[in-house]
Amino acid sequence: MISLTYKFTVVMADCPHTIGVEFGTRIIEVCGQKIKLQIWDTAGQERFRAVTRSYYRGAAGALMVYDITRRSTYNHLSSWLTDTRNLTNPSTVIFLIGNKCDLEGQRDVTYEEAKQFAEENGLMFVEASAKTGSNVEDAFLETATRIYQSIQDGRLDLNAAESGVQHKPSQPGRNLSNDLHQKDNCPC
């Protein structure tokens, strides 16, 4: 089995829990391959922008998270997207996530306007709830699957440091090229 390392940048607006940057890892399976996600949760507040922008470099995926109950967080999306596109490689997978869908009665940003923003900018989109876990796993899994597809399609170069992807064979004698291009039983 192959273990690939993906670096994600997760941007959350005005989140009181993130001061600067937090880091975590998780191993998931995509198309029969073990994938190690390196997750860099960067603060969305303007005061941390100079620090957090450096974490965009080398990211294979970015999850841009706004709060559906606070329009001010949604209003930052254009500048986050500009930073993400300017500071990552063109193949970076970007997923827009509207958080707190469990608070429908307090909604300040409609699903339709966020979906339209995502479509106009070529982003994947989902609403989720960090509190209930709704759609959280799906967002990470779909992002990792899209990155994996970019490797298979040759849009991401495993040998380029700026791709945000590293390969680490976990079993001696396995051929990375064959493993990545083998599509048996894979929905990719």
C-alpha positions, 0 to 999 in steps of 0.5 A: 500500500502507498501512503501519500501525504496531502497538505490541506489549508483550512481557513475558518473565519473569526473562529475563536478556537484558532489563534494563528495556525493549528495542525493535525493529521488523519489517515483515510482510504481513497481508491484502495490507497492509504492517504495521510492528510496533513491539515493546517487550520489557519485563522481567518481573521485579518490580524493573522493574515500575514502568518497564515498566508505562508501556509498556503504554499505547498497545499494540494487542497484548501477548504475555505470555511465560512459561517452561514450565520455570519455574513461578515465571514462570507464577505471574506471569501473573495480575498481568501480565494485570491490568496489561495489561487495566488499562493498555491499551484493551479491544480490545488483543489478548493472546497467551499464549506458553509459551516453551522448548517445545524443553525438554519433559523439563524442563517444569514447567507443563503445556500443559493448565493454560496452555491452560485459563488462556488460555481462562478469560481469553479469550487466544490461546495457543501454546507456542513456542521462541525457541531453535528459532523454533518458533511464534514467527513464527506468534504475531506474525502471528496477533496482527497479523492479529487487530489488523487485524481489529479495525480492519476491525470498527471496534473500534480507532480509527485516529484515537485515540492510545490505540489503539496503531495509526497509519496511514501511507499509503505511496502517494499517492492511496490511500484508507485506509478502502477499503484496510482494508475490502477483503477480497478474497483476505484470510483475515481 
